[in-house]
Amino acid sequence: MFGIGVPEACGISGSDWRRGMAAKFSLIHRVREVNANLSTVSEYTIEFAKLFVERWDCSKEYVDPRL
């Protein structure tokens, strides 16, 4: 999403950005599923979800702005 590995003074295309945003929202949905039922996932997955929430807003309002 941020163009990691893109040479200095270059940018990413709009389609690259959209794919990055789609991946971000997929991860947000997964983190919300994990946090809703911690007993069904591994400790590694729980730790990933905790770290993800520290960096990204995973609130329902952010994911679905129609609320």
N, C-alpha and C positions, 0 to 999 in steps of 0.2 A: 504494500500500500504506500510506503514511503520511498520506494525506488531504491531499496538496499542493493548495492552493487552497481548502480547506474553511475557511469562516469561523471565527474564534476562538470558542470555547465550543461548537462543533459537532463532530460526529464522522462517521465513515463507517459504512456498514451492514456487516453480516456478509458479505453477498454481494459488496460492493465489496472487502472485505479478502481474501476467497477468490480473487477474480479477480486481485488484486494478487499474492498468493502464487503462483498458477498461472503468472503471467507471470514472476515471479522464478525459479521452478524451470525454466521453459522457457529463460530466458537462461543459467542455470547449466549446463544440458545442452549448450547451444550453445557456451559457453565451453570446456567439457570436450572437445567435438568439435574445436574450433579448435586447442586446445593439443595434441591427439593427432596432428594432421596439419597443421602450420603451412605446409607447402609448397603447400597447396591453396587458401589464402585470401590476401586482399590485406593490405598493410601496415596499412591502416586497421582492418581486422578484428582483426589481431594486437594492435594498440595498444588497441583497445576491450577485448579479452579480458584484457590485462595490467591495465588500470585496474579492470575489474570484479573481478578476483581480489584486488586490494588492498582492496576494500570488503566483499566477500562471501566466505563460506566455500564453496568449490566442491569440497571433498573428497568422495570417494565415500561416506564414512560419513555426511556431512551430508545428501547427496541421497537416500541409501537407508539409513535407520536400521536396517533388518533385518540389516545386515552386522555 
